């Protein structure tokens, strides 16, 4: 497998999951700061011009949640998706919230051009980020973390997803110390060999 990814982006969640499973993969690093993800070469891989993209036997997959689900299915022995349907739904509940709400909140800081043309409109969106990300942290702390991970003691594919988002918080103006559940979660994640390997590779 080939994973197209970039440091500090949501694509890092997929790299962490791959490290958790031990599946063989090659990380192909894109320079997002220079816009490589929107260049013609990468758009042949992912027409959306975003990371991640995963080249697998049979084609190319995109969207973080889909890639995480695929990786878990390819390595069922890792137990990254619970067998219990309710727990699996709880896991996906958090993942879908991250995709639909929290990641979008974060994107308003530097990606406002996706939603607005006027400078004033984009500036207003940027100014709102600290508030909306703080609100998301409050929700996750109360409803998304059962401690130390999303599903309590059991690690799942929701955890690398949430962890990468939580790495953006200080940059988004969030006072993380106000959310001890998130502090504990990040500490638990940082103790995992998968996260250490990805950090050593320069992706975090």
PAZAPA-4460 file (N, C-alpha, C; in steps of 0.05 Angstrom, whole numbers, plus 32768, in hexadecimal, padded with zeros to 4 digits):
% residues 204
    n_x    n_y    n_z   ca_x   ca_y   ca_z    c_x    c_y    c_z   seq   type   mol
   8011   7FE8   8000   8000   8000   8000   8011   8019   8000     1      X     A
   8007   802E   7FF4   8014   8048   7FF4   8001   805C   8000     2      X     A
   800B   806A   8014   7FFA   807E   8022   8005   8099   801B     3      X     A
   7FF5   80A9   800D   7FFB   80C5   8008   7FF2   80D5   8020     4      X     A
   8005   80E3   802C   7FFF   80F1   8045   8011   8109   8048     5      X     A
   800B   8119   805E   801B   8131   8063   801C   8135   8081     6      X     A
   8032   813F   808B   8035   8143   80A8   801F   8155   80B3     7      X     A
   8015   814E   80CB   8002   815E   80DA   7FE6   815F   80CE     8      X     A
   7FE2   8151   80B8   7FC7   8150   80AC   7FB8   8138   80B6     9      X     A
   7F9F   8136   80B0   7F8F   8120   80B9   7F99   8105   80AE    10      X     A
   7FA8   8106   8098   7FB2   80EE   808C   7FC4   80DF   809F    11      X     A
   7FCF   80EC   80B3   7FE1   80DF   80C6   7FD2   80CA   80D6    12      X     A
   7FB8   80CE   80DA   7FA8   80BA   80E8   7FA9   809F   80DA    13      X     A
   7FAA   809F   80BF   7FAC   8086   80B0   7FC7   8079   80B4    14      X     A
   7FDC   8089   80B4   7FF6   807F   80B9   7FF8   8072   80D4    15      X     A
   7FEC   807E   80E8   7FED   8072   8103   7FDE   8057   8103    16      X     A
   7FC7   8056   80F6   7FB8   803D   80F4   7FC8   8027   80E6    17      X     A
   7FD6   802F   80D1   7FE7   801B   80C3   7FFD   8011   80D5    18      X     A
   8009   8023   80E5   801E   801A   80F8   8012   8007   810D    19      X     A
   7FFA   800D   8115   7FEC   7FFC   8129   7FE9   7FDF   811F    20      X     A
   7FE2   7FDD   8105   7FDD   7FC3   80FA   7FF6   7FB4   80F1    21      X     A
   800B   7FC2   80EB   8023   7FB5   80E1   8021   7FAF   80C3    22      X     A
   800C   7FB9   80B6   800A   7FB5   8099   8021   7FC4   808B    23      X     A
   802A   7FB8   8075   8040   7FC4   8066   8035   7FDB   8055    24      X     A
   8043   7FF2   8057   803A   8009   8047   8052   801C   8042    25      X     A
   804F   802C   802E   8063   8041   8027   8055   805C   802B    26      X     A
   8061   806D   803B   8056   8088   803F   8063   809B   802A    27      X     A
   8051   80A7   801A   805A   80BB   8006   8052   80D6   8010    28      X     A
   8066   80E6   8018   8061   8100   8025   805D   8116   8010    29      X     A
   8047   8124   8014   8041   813B   8003   8047   8155   8012    30      X     A
   804F   8169   8003   8054   8184   800F   803B   8195   800D    31      X     A
   802B   8194   8021   8012   81A3   8021   8017   81C1   8021    32      X     A
   802B   81CA   802F   8032   81E6   8030   8036   81F2   8015    33      X     A
   8041   81E2   8003   8046   81EB   7FE7   8030   81E3   7FD4    34      X     A
   801B   81D8   7FDF   8004   81D1   7FCE   8007   81B9   7FBD    35      X     A
   8019   81A7   7FC4   801D   818F   7FB4   8004   817E   7FB1    36      X     A
   7FF3   817F   7FC6   7FDB   816F   7FC5   7FC7   8178   7FB0    37      X     A
   7FC9   8190   7FA7   7FB7   819A   7F92   7FC4   819B   7F77    38      X     A
   7FDC   8191   7F74   7FEA   8191   7F5B   7FE0   817B   7F48    39      X     A
   7FE5   817D   7F2F   7FDB   816A   7F1B   7FE3   814D   7F20    40      X     A
   7FFC   8149   7F2A   8006   812D   7F2E   7FF5   811F   7F44    41      X     A
   7FF1   812D   7F5A   7FE2   8120   7F70   7FC4   811F   7F69    42      X     A
   7FBA   8131   7F5A   7F9E   8130   7F53   7F97   8118   7F42    43      X     A
   7FAC   810C   7F36   7FA7   80F2   7F28   7FA2   80DC   7F3D    44      X     A
   7FAD   80E0   7F55   7FA9   80CD   7F6A   7F8E   80D2   7F78    45      X     A
   7F8B   80EB   7F80   7F72   80F4   7F8E   7F68   810E   7F82    46      X     A
   7F54   810D   7F71   7F49   8125   7F64   7F40   813A   7F78    47      X     A
   7F3B   8132   7F91   7F32   8146   7FA5   7F49   8158   7FAE    48      X     A
   7F61   8150   7FA8   7F78   8160   7FAF   7F7C   8162   7FCD    49      X     A
   7F77   814C   7FDB   7F7A   814B   7FF8   7F88   8131   8000    50      X     A
   7F93   8131   8018   7F9E   8119   8023   7F8B   8110   8039    51      X     A
   7F89   80F5   803E   7F9A   80E0   8033   7F8F   80D3   801A    52      X     A
   7FA0   80C3   800E   7F98   80B0   7FF9   7FA8   8097   7FFD    53      X     A
   7F9B   8080   7FFA   7FA8   8067   7FFE   7FA6   8056   7FE5    54      X     A
   7FBD   804F   7FDA   7FBD   803D   7FC2   7FBE   8020   7FCC    55      X     A
   7FAA   8011   7FC4   7FA7   7FF5   7FCC   7FA3   7FE4   7FB4    56      X     A
   7FA5   7FCA   7FB8   7F9E   7FB8   7FA2   7F81   7FBD   7F9A    57      X     A
   7F7D   7FC4   7F81   7F62   7FC9   7F78   7F5B   7FE6   7F75    58      X     A
   7F6C   7FF9   7F7D   7F65   8015   7F79   7F71   8028   7F8D    59      X     A
   7F64   803F   7F8F   7F6D   8054   7FA1   7F56   805B   7FB3    60      X     A
   7F5B   805D   7FCD   7F47   8065   7FE1   7F4D   8080   7FEC    61      X     A
   7F38   808F   7FF1   7F3B   80AA   7FFE   7F27   80AC   8015    62      X     A
   7F2A   80C1   8024   7F1A   80C8   803C   7F25   80B8   8054    63      X     A
   7F2C   80C7   8068   7F39   80BB   8080   7F29   80A4   808C    64      X     A
   7F0F   80A8   8091   7EFF   8094   809D   7EFE   807A   808D    65      X     A
   7EFC   807D   8073   7EFB   8065   8062   7F16   8056   8063    66      X     A
   7F2C   8065   8063   7F46   8058   8064   7F4A   804A   807E    67      X     A
   7F41   8056   8094   7F44   8049   80AE   7F34   8030   80AF    68      X     A
   7F1C   8030   80A4   7F0B   8018   80A4   7F18   8002   8093    69      X     A
   7F23   800A   807D   7F30   7FF6   806B   7F48   7FE9   807A    70      X     A
   7F58   7FF9   8087   7F6F   7FEF   8095   7F67   7FDB   80AB    71      X     A
   7F52   7FE3   80B9   7F48   7FD1   80CF   7F3E   7FB7   80C3    72      X     A
   7F31   7FB8   80AC   7F27   7FA0   809F   7F3D   7F8E   8094    73      X     A
   7F53   7F9B   808C   7F6A   7F8C   8081   7F7A   7F7F   8097    74      X     A
   7F77   7F88   80B0   7F86   7F7C   80C6   7F73   7F78   80DD    75      X     A
   7F60   7F65   80DA   7F4C   7F62   80EF   7F58   7F59   810A    76      X     A
   7F6F   7F4C   8108   7F7C   7F42   8121   7F84   7F59   8133    77      X     A
   7F87   7F71   8128   7F8E   7F88   8138   7F77   7F92   8149    78      X     A
   7F5F   7F8A   8143   7F47   7F92   8153   7F42   7FAF   8154    79      X     A
   7F45   7FBD   813D   7F41   7FDA   813D   7F25   7FE3   813A    80      X     A
   7F13   7FD0   8134   7EF6   7FD6   8133   7EE9   7FC1   8146    81      X     A
   7EDA   7FCA   815A   7ECE   7FB6   816C   7EB9   7FA4   815F    82      X     A
   7EB7   7F8C   8169   7EA3   7F79   815F   7E87   7F81   8167    83      X     A
   7E85   7F8D   817F   7E6B   7F95   8189   7E5F   7FAB   8178    84      X     A
   7E47   7FA8   816D   7E3C   7FBC   815B   7E38   7FD7   8168    85      X     A
   7E31   7FD7   8181   7E2C   7FF1   818F   7E47   8000   8192    86      X     A
   7E5C   7FF1   819A   7E76   7FFE   819D   7E81   8008   8183    87      X     A
   7E7C   7FF8   816E   7E85   8000   8153   7E77   801A   814B    88      X     A
   7E5D   801C   8151   7E4E   8034   814B   7E58   804B   815B    89      X     A
   7E5F   8047   8174   7E6A   805D   8185   7E84   8067   8179    90      X     A
   7E94   8054   8170   7EAD   805B   8163   7EA9   806D   814A    91      X     A
   7E96   8064   813A   7E91   8073   8121   7E83   808D   8127    92      X     A
   7E74   808F   813C   7E67   80A7   8144   7E7C   80BD   8148    93      X     A
   7E91   80B6   8155   7EA7   80CA   815A   7EB5   80D0   813F    94      X     A
   7EBA   80BC   812F   7EC8   80C0   8116   7EB8   80D3   8103    95      X     A
   7E9E   80CE   8102   7E8D   80DF   80F0   7E8C   80FB   80FB    96      X     A
   7E8C   80FE   8115   7E8C   8119   8121   7EA6   8128   8119    97      X     A
   7EBC   811A   811B   7ED6   8126   8114   7ED5   812F   80F7    98      X     A
   7ECB   811D   80E5   7ECB   8124   80C8   7EB8   813A   80C1    99      X     A
   7EA0   813A   80CE   7E8B   814D   80C5   7E8C   8167   80D4   100      X     A
   7E98   8168   80EC   7E96   8180   80FC   7EB1   818A   8105   101      X     A
   7EC0   817A   8114   7ED9   8184   8120   7EEE   818B   810C   102      X     A
   7EF2   8179   80F8   7F06   817F   80E3   7EFD   8197   80D3   103      X     A
   7EE3   819A   80CE   7ED9   81B2   80C0   7EDE   81CB   80D0   104      X     A
   7ED9   81CA   80EA   7EDF   81E1   80FB   7EFD   81EA   80F7   105      X     A
   7F0E   81D6   80F8   7F2B   81DC   80F5   7F31   81E8   80DA   106      X     A
   7F24   81DD   80C5   7F2A   81E5   80AA   7F22   8202   80A5   107      X     A
   7F10   820D   80B5   7F08   8229   80B2   7F1F   823C   80B7   108      X     A
   7F34   8233   80C4   7F4A   8245   80CA   7F5A   824C   80B2   109      X     A
   7F61   8238   80A1   7F72   823D   808A   7F66   8235   8070   110      X     A
   7F4E   8229   8071   7F42   821F   8058   7F27   822D   8053   111      X     A
   7F24   8245   805D   7F0B   8254   805A   7F02   8258   803E   112      X     A
   7F16   8257   802B   7F0F   825B   800F   7EFD   8245   8004   113      X     A
   7EFA   822F   8013   7EE8   821A   800A   7ECB   8223   800D   114      X     A
   7EC6   8236   801F   7EAA   823D   8026   7EA4   825A   8020   115      X     A
   7EB8   826B   801E   7EB3   8288   801B   7EC7   8295   8008   116      X     A
   7EBE   82AA   7FFA   7ECF   82B9   7FE8   7EDA   82D3   7FF4   117      X     A
   7ECA   82DF   8005   7ED2   82F9   8010   7EE6   82F6   8026   118      X     A
   7EFA   8308   8026   7F0F   8308   803B   7F02   830A   8057   119      X     A
   7EEF   831C   8059   7EE2   8320   8073   7ED4   8307   807D   120      X     A
   7EC8   82F9   806A   7EBA   82E0   8072   7ECE   82CB   807B   121      X     A
   7EE4   82C8   806D   7EF8   82B5   8075   7F05   82BC   808F   122      X     A
   7F09   82D6   8094   7F15   82DF   80AD   7F02   82D9   80C4   123      X     A
   7EE8   82DC   80C0   7ED5   82D6   80D4   7ED5   82B8   80DB   124      X     A
   7ED8   82A8   80C7   7ED9   828B   80CB   7EF2   8284   80DB   125      X     A
   7F08   8290   80D4   7F22   828B   80E3   7F1F   8293   8100   126      X     A
   7F12   82AA   8105   7F0F   82B4   8120   7EFD   82A2   8131   127      X     A
   7EED   8292   8124   7EDA   8281   8132   7EE6   8266   813A   128      X     A
   7EFD   8260   812F   7F09   8245   8133   7F0D   823D   8150   129      X     A
   7F19   824F   815F   7F1F   8249   817B   7F05   8242   818A   130      X     A
   7EF0   8250   8184   7ED6   824B   8192   7ECB   8230   8189   131      X     A
   7ECA   822B   816F   7EBD   8212   8166   7ECE   81FA   816D   132      X     A
   7EE8   81FC   816C   7EF9   81E5   8174   7EF7   81E0   8192   133      X     A
   7EF4   81F5   81A2   7EF1   81F2   81BF   7ED6   81E4   81C4   134      X     A
   7EC2   81EC   81B6   7EA8   81DF   81B9   7EA9   81C1   81B1   135      X     A
   7EB8   81BB   819C   7EBC   819F   8194   7ECB   8190   81A9   136      X     A
   7EDF   819C   81B5   7EEE   818F   81CB   7EDB   8188   81E2   137      X     A
   7ECA   819B   81E9   7EB7   8196   81FF   7EA5   817E   81F8   138      X     A
   7E9C   817D   81DF   7E8B   8166   81D7   7E9B   814C   81D9   139      X     A
   7EB2   814C   81CD   7EC3   8133   81CD   7EC9   812A   81EA   140      X     A
   7ED0   813D   81FB   7ED7   8137   8216   7EC0   812A   8225   141      X     A
   7EA7   8134   8220   7E90   812A   822E   7E83   8112   8221   142      X     A
   7E85   8110   8206   7E76   80FC   81F8   7E86   80E9   81E6   143      X     A
   7EA0   80F0   81E1   7EAF   80E0   81CE   7EC6   80D0   81DA   144      X     A
   7ECD   80D6   81F3   7EE3   80C7   8200   7ED9   80B9   8218   145      X     A
   7EDC   809F   8218   7ED4   808F   822F   7EEC   8087   823F   146      X     A
   7F04   8090   8238   7F1C   808F   8247   7F2A   8074   8249   147      X     A
   7F44   8073   8244   7F54   8088   8238   7F50   808C   821A   148      X     A
   7F43   8079   820D   7F3E   807B   81F0   7F21   8080   81EB   149      X     A
   7F1A   8082   81D2   7EFE   8088   81CB   7EEB   8073   81D6   150      X     A
   7EF3   805A   81D5   7EE3   8044   81DF   7EEB   803A   81FB   151      X     A
   7EF9   804B   8209   7F02   8044   8224   7F1E   8038   8223   152      X     A
   7F21   801F   822C   7F3B   8012   822B   7F42   8007   8210   153      X     A
   7F2E   8002   81FF   7F33   7FF6   81E5   7F3A   800B   81D0   154      X     A
   7F51   8006   81C2   7F5A   8018   81AD   7F4B   8011   8193   155      X     A
   7F44   8026   8184   7F35   8021   816B   7F3F   8036   8156   156      X     A
   7F34   8033   813E   7F3D   8046   8128   7F33   8062   812E   157      X     A
   7F21   8066   8140   7F19   8082   8147   7F2F   8090   8155   158      X     A
   7F41   8082   8163   7F55   808F   8173   7F6B   809E   8163   159      X     A
   7F77   8091   814E   7F89   80A1   813F   7F7C   80B9   8131   160      X     A
   7F63   80B6   8129   7F54   80CB   811C   7F52   80E3   8130   161      X     A
   7F48   80DD   8148   7F45   80F2   815C   7F60   80FE   8165   162      X     A
   7F74   80ED   8167   7F8E   80F6   8170   7F9A   810B   815D   163      X     A
   7F98   8107   8143   7FA3   811A   8131   7F94   8135   8133   164      X     A
   7F7A   8133   8135   7F6A   814C   8139   7F73   815A   8152   165      X     A
   7F78   814B   8167   7F80   8157   8181   7F9C   8164   8180   166      X     A
   7FAB   815D   816C   7FC5   8169   8169   7FC3   8185   815D   167      X     A
   7FAC   818D   8153   7FA7   81A7   8148   7F9D   81BC   815C   168      X     A
   7F96   81B2   8174   7F87   81C3   8186   7F95   81DD   818F   169      X     A
   7FAE   81DA   8197   7FBC   81F3   81A0   7FBE   8207   818A   170      X     A
   7FC4   81FD   8172   7FC5   820F   815B   7FAB   821C   8154   171      X     A
   7F95   8210   815C   7F7B   821B   8157   7F71   822C   816E   172      X     A
   7F82   8231   8182   7F7B   8243   8197   7F6C   8236   81AE   173      X     A
   7F6D   821C   81B0   7F5E   820E   81C6   7F70   820C   81DF   174      X     A
   7F64   8211   81F6   7F72   820D   820F   7F6E   81EF   8216   175      X     A
   7F81   81DE   820F   7F7E   81C2   8212   7F7D   81BA   822F   176      X     A
   7F8A   81C9   8241   7F8A   81C3   825D   7F6E   81C3   8269   177      X     A
   7F5B   81CF   825C   7F3F   81CF   8265   7F31   81B5   8260   178      X     A
   7F3F   81A3   8252   7F32   8189   824B   7F45   8172   8253   179      X     A
   7F44   816B   826D   7F56   8156   8276   7F53   813B   8268   180      X     A
   7F3B   8135   825F   7F36   811C   8250   7F46   811C   8237   181      X     A
   7F48   8132   8229   7F58   8133   8210   7F75   8132   8217   182      X     A
   7F7E   813F   822C   7F9A   813E   8234   7FA2   8121   823A   183      X     A
   7F91   8112   8248   7F97   80F6   824F   7F96   80E5   8236   184      X     A
   7F84   80EB   8224   7F83   80DC   820A   7F9C   80E0   81FA   185      X     A
   7FA5   80F8   81F8   7FBD   80FD   81E8   7FD5   80EF   81F5   186      X     A
   7FD6   80EF   820F   7FEC   80E2   821D   7FEC   80C4   8218   187      X     A
   7FD4   80B8   8219   7FD2   809B   8213   7FDA   8095   81F6   188      X     A
   7FD2   80A6   81E4   7FDA   80A2   81C8   7FF8   80A4   81C4   189      X     A
   8004   80B8   81D0   8020   80BD   81CD   8032   80A7   81D8   190      X     A
   8026   8096   81E9   8035   8080   81F4   8035   8068   81E1   191      X     A
   8025   8068   81CC   8022   8051   81BA   803A   8051   81A6   192      X     A
   8045   8039   81A1   805B   8038   818E   8054   8042   8172   193      X     A
   803B   803F   816A   8033   8049   8150   8036   8067   814E   194      X     A
   802E   8076   8162   8030   8093   8162   804D   809B   8164   195      X     A
   805C   808D   8174   8079   8093   8176   8087   8090   815C   196      X     A
   8080   807B   814D   808C   8076   8133   8085   808C   811F   197      X     A
   806C   8094   811F   8063   80A9   810D   8070   80C4   8114   198      X     A
   8073   80C9   812E   8080   80E2   8137   809E   80E1   812F   199      X     A
   80AA   80CA   8132   80C7   80C8   812B   80CB   80CC   810D   200      X     A
   80B6   80C5   80FD   80B8   80C8   80E0   80B2   80E5   80D7   201      X     A
   80AB   80F6   80EA   80A8   8112   80E4   808C   811A   80DB   202      X     A
   8078   8109   80E1   805D   8110   80D9   804D   811E   80EE   203      X     A
   8057   811F   8107   8049   812D   811D   805C   8142   8129   204      X     A
***
